Amino acid sequence: MTYVVTEACIKCKYTDCVEVCPVDCFYEGENMLVINPDECIDCGVCEPECPAEAIVPDTEDGIDQWLEVNAKYAAEWPNLTEKKDEAPDAEEMKSVENKFEQFFSPNPGG
């Protein structure tokens, strides 16, 4: 089992999860974070830290797409090990649905 970041993170990009991760397995895109499933140790400390509730275990139904997104972009985006400010419109974007189709960016963060 591993944890994955889902579309709820898009355009929110809270980094509270990064601050508590003992193995630094978060990677930063332009408008979301992902978890490297090969580095995640399944400790779960990140899940309750996410204000957008974007982090879930890969055992939940319908998570296959997000496991693929996390694995793909963790290999391409830079590692993030320190907390940063969330996206400027994070509070407004937390409850928006279908963010992947509308707002996802494959560009790395930094």
C-alpha positions, 0 to 999 in steps of 0.5 A: 500500500502507498498513499496518493495525492488526488485532484483535490490538491490541484490549485490548492497545493497545501504543503502541510503534508510535506512538513510531516513526511519522514521520507521526503516522498513529495514532488512538486508540480506547478499546481499540485503535489504528488507522492512517489509510490516507490518511496512512500513507507505507508506511515499515513502521517500525511493524510490527516495533515491535508486541508483539502483531503487530497491524500488517500490510501491506494486501497480506495476504489477508483484510485488507479488513475491517481496512482499512475499520475503520482508515479509518472510525475514523481519521476519528472517533478522536483522533490519538495522537502519544506513547507511553502505557502499554499496557492493564492486561491486555495480556499476557493478551489478546495471544493471545486470538482473535476479539477484534473480536466480543467486545471491540471498542469504537467509542468514542474513546480519550483 
